Structure formats: C-alpha cells, structure tokens
C-alpha cells in the first residue's frame, strides 16, 4: 500500500484536528481537547481540557469569521500544548534554567504568569511571521517597480517569493533532529485521524497502514493562505510600500477566513477539483511529516481516545 497516495473514498470526515508537540500529540474536538505526551520514563500521560472562549461562541460558526477565530485559537492552544509538553523534558534537563524575563513575570503575576507567557509567545510568533512572510517580500518586490510596471506581475513575484521563503524555512528547520521528531509525531497524528475517519479500531496496526498526509493539515492551510493572498492582493494595485504593507495586514483576516473555508471543503470532498487544489499542500506535507514509529502512534492514539471520551463523535 502506497502511504503517499492512499485516501479511502468511503472515509467519514471529522471535525477533529491535531498538532504535534514535544514527544506528543494534541487532538482537538468541537468541545474539548486532549494532549498526550510520552514522559522520559516511557509513560504516556494524557491531559484533557474543555474548550472555552471565542471558539465556543456563535461567531465561531459563521463562515469566514470562524476561520479567523480558528486561526487565533489554534495558535494559542498550540503554544499552550507545546509549553505543557516541554515541562516534562525540562525537568529531566539538569542544565535547564529559567530566563530572567520568565522569572520576573512569575514574580509579578504569580498564577497568571503562564498565560501571559503563552500570549506573549503568540505575539512574537505573529510579529515574526508578518515581518518575514508579509513585509519582507513586499519591500523587496517594491525595488522591482522600476523594471516591472504591471502590478499583476509584481503580485505574482511577491507571492512566489513568499512561498519560496516558507519552503526554505521548512527545509531549514527539518534538518534539526528535534524537529524531525516533531514531524514524526505530525505523521502519527494524521495517520490516527485517517484511521478514525475510516471507522477502524484505533490500534497501532490499523493506524500504521494510512498515509501521513492529510488534506486538512495546517501546512496545506498556510500554502492556501499564500495563494489566496496572491490572488486577492492583485486587485489592490501597487501603491507605496507602506500603504501596501498596511493593506495586506488589513486583508489578512479575510485571507485566513477564505483559506479556512477551502480547507474545510477539502476535508469533506473527494472531487477531482478538490484533489487538484489539495495536491500542492499534500506534497508540501512531505517536508513536515515523517513516518512515525509504533511508540509515536501509541501516543497519537492516546490523544485521540482522550478527546473522543468527551466528544459526541466518539
């Protein structure tokens, strides 16, 4: 069975998604989530949480708007899950010491320090992403205005530059040993979701047979965001760089919302059109997913079972 091409046509789509963390997997359902982590002693620990906030509001059911909410929610929950999983391994690292800023925040805010650090991390991540993938391509492309007059071609060049930067970033981090482990858990997450969507018992043997690629993956979402932004921004023209950057930032929620709807559609349909749209993202996932071992599949299964326990889908 070709693990890079197999998608079962009779699979039942689910709203459950996930994310790889440090030596673990987070699975998120409509109402709750579960984080499974394999501790240094080999034990699998599962932490369950009931979802709160904007993701449970009526706005989270409205097309386009729900995409923006889902994106912000995914970033916050993702950082929180990574922080949770890292705690088990920090305890094992005798050389690990908290930074001065972290100690200062803990002294000033007490129990709220962890939440502040999470939102601060999200803010830094967003700021870096905007600087590298939005501002940098726009500024660099602006220098080409003297030799390229058509704004459509400038948009295409800017979009291609943005995609190449993203692929280059993924290639760079994929060389890191710790990131390769995360990518294996990413593959385990996808395989487990495929197994559940195909109605098979959640066992290592069953999950192993499925592909590590999934049409609803966040990697595919980011690629679609870049393509949609290239198309949408083409209608704006090419004003001065400052106006250009501001217009892009203002339209990013719209881009994210449209991209989210496309990803939802791709996860539910097996039409030829959807396959064509999903194909580039699936190929990109070959960089962000790796074949997991059985122990990693066990962790992903534990996370899925944890979220199904409190989910009506289960």
N, C-alpha and C positions, 0 to 999 in steps of 0.2 A: 504493500500500500504506500503510495507516494505521499509523504507527510506534508509536502509543499503544495499539493493540489487538491486534497480531499476535503470537500464540503458536502455534507449529507443533505440532499434536497428536501427530505422529509423532516428536517430539524425544526423544532418548535422554538421560535425566538423568545428570548427572555429579557427582562429589564435589568438583570443582574450584571454588573460590570466589576472590574477589579483593577488592582495595581500591585506591582511587585514592590517589596520593601526589603530592608536588610535582613537576609536569611528568612524571608517570609512573604506572605501574600495577604493583601486586603481584598475582601469581597464586599460589595455594596449592593444592597437591595433597595426597594422603594421606601422602606420604613426604617431599616437598620443596617448595620454593617458588622463585619467580624474581621479581626486581624489575627492571623495565625503565624507564629514565629517559632522556629526551632532554636531552642536555647543552646548555649555551648555544651551543656551536659547531654544533649540529644533529645531532651523532652520537647514536645510540641505544646505550646501554651496558646490558648485562644481567648481573645478579649472581644466582648460584644458590646455594642453601643446602639442606643436608639437615636435615630437621626432627628435633629431639631433645626430650627432656623428657617431661612428662606426656602430651602429645598422642600419643606413641607407646607409651604404657603400656596394659595390658589394661583399665584403668579407662576409657580413652577410647572403649571400645566398648560400655560399659554404658549403657542408656537412662537418661535424666535426668542421671546423673553426667557423661556425656560432654558434655552441654550446658554445665555449669558449667566444665569443663575447656576446652571450645572458646571460651567467652566470655573467660576469662582469657588463654588463648593468643592469641586474636585481638587483644586489647588490647596485649599485649607485642610481638607481631610487627608490629602496626600502627604503634606508636610507633617501633620499630626501623626499619621501612621508611621512615617519614616522615623520621627522622633521617638515614638514608642518602641519600635523595633531596635533602634540603636542603643537604647538604655540597657538591654540585656548584654550587649557586647562591650559597652563602655565599662561595665562592672568587672569584666574579665581582663580589661586592659589596664595594667598597673601604672602605665605611663600616662594615662589619660588624666588631664586636669582641666577644670572649667576655666574659661577665659574671664578676664576682669569684667568685661561688659555683662556677661551672664551672671556673675556673682553679684554685681551691682544691681541688676534688675531683680534678682531673687531677694536681696536685702530690702529693696524699696517696695516691691509689690507682693511679696510673700506667695500665697497660693495662686495668685493670678499671673505669676511670672511666666509659667509655661505657655499660657495662651498668648501673652504679649510676644514672646519669642517666636511663636508659630506665625502670628500675623506679620511680625517684622520680617521673618524669612520669606513669607509670601510676597511682601512688598519689595524686598530686594530681588527676588526672582523675576517679578513683573518688570521692575526697573531695568534689569539686565537684559531681559528678553526684548523690551521696547528699544533699548539702545542698540543692541546687536542686529535684531531682525527687522526693525522698522526704520529707525533713524539712520543707521549706517548705510543701508542700501540706497535710501533716498538722497542722502548727502553726496555719496559717491556718484550716483547716476546724474545728479544735477550738473556735474562738471562736463557731462557729455552733451549738454544743450547747445554748445557752440558748433558741434558737428552733426547732431541729430535734431531735426526740427519737429518731427511728428511726435505728439505726446503719447500716441498709442505705442510706438516703438520704445519710447522711454519707459513706459509702464511695463512692457514685456521684459526689457533688460533688467529693470529693477526687480521684477518678480522672479526672474531666473536667478539673479544674484542672491535673493533671499532664500530660495530653495537650495542653492549650492552651499550657502553658509550653514543651513540647517543640516544638510547631509554631511558636510565637513565636520560639524560639531559632533554628530552622532558617530562618525568614523573615528574621531579623535578619542572620545570617551570609551568607545568599545574596546580600545586597546588596554584599558585598565582592568586588572584582574578582578577587583571588587565589583566593577560594573558588569563584567561578564557573568558573575554570579547572579546579579540582579536580573540580567537579561534571561538567564535560565529560569528564574522564578517567574519572569514575564511569560515565557513559553508555557510553564506549568499552569499559570492562571488561564491562558487561552485554551489549553487542552481540556482543563476541567470544565470550563464553561461550555465547550463543544460537547463534552460527554453529557452534561446535564441537559443541554438543549436537544440532544438526540434521545433522551429518555432512558439512558442506560444507568445501571447502578454505579455509584461513584467509587470505583476501585482503581487501583494503580494500573491493572491490566487493561481496563476499559479506557481510561484516560490516555494511556500511552499511545494508542492507535491513531489519535486525532492529530491534525495539523497544529503547529504552534502559531499559525496566523489566524487573525480574526477580523472581519470587516468592521466591527465596532471599536477597534483599538484606538487609543489616544494618538498613536503615531500617525495613523491614517487621518485622524481628525486634524492634526496640525498641518499635514500636507494639503488637505482640502481647504483649510483656512488660508494658506498661501495662494492657492489657485483662485479662490473666490475673491480674495483681496486684489489680485492682479486684474481680474475682470471688472470688479466694482470701481476700483480706483481709476480705471481707464476713462470713466465718464467725467472725471473731475477736471481733466486738463493737467497742465503743469505750471502752477503759479510759482512764486519764490519758495525756496526750501523751507522756511519757517511755516508758511501757510500750508505747504504740502504735508509737513510732519503733523501739524495740528489737525488737518482734515483726516489724516489716517488714524490718529488716535481717537477722533470723534466717531469714526465709522467702524472701529474695531468691534464694538458690541453687536453691530448689525452683521458684520462678517462672521463673528462667532456664532450668532443665532442661526444664520443660514447654514453654516457648516454643520452645526449640530443636527439640524433637521435632515440634512443629506446623510449623515452618519446613521441616524435612526432609521431612515428609509433603507439604507444599505444593509442594516442588520435584520430587516424583515423581508426583504425581497430577494429573489434569486433570478431576476430577469437579466437578459443579456446586457441591457443598458446599465444596470447596477453593477454587473460584473466588470464592465468596461471602466466605470467610474472608480470601482474599488481596487482594480488591478494595480495601479501605481502605488497606492498605500500599502497593499499587501506585499509588494516587492520591497518597499522600504522597511517593512517589518522584519525582513530577513536580517537586517542590521540590528534591530532592537530586541529580537527574540532569539533564544538559543534552545537547543534540545535539553530538557531537564533530565535529571536522574530520578530514580524511584523515590528517594527520600524527599526531593523537592516536590514531586507530585503528591506525596502524602500530606505535605504542608498545605498545598493548594486545596486539596480535598477537605482538609480540616476546616479551612476558612469557608469553603462553600457550604459545608454541613452546618457551620456555625450561623451563617446568615439565613439558611433555609429553615432553621429551627424556629425563627420568629417571623417567617415570611409565608404568606398565604400560598405563594407559588409552590412551596415545599409540600 
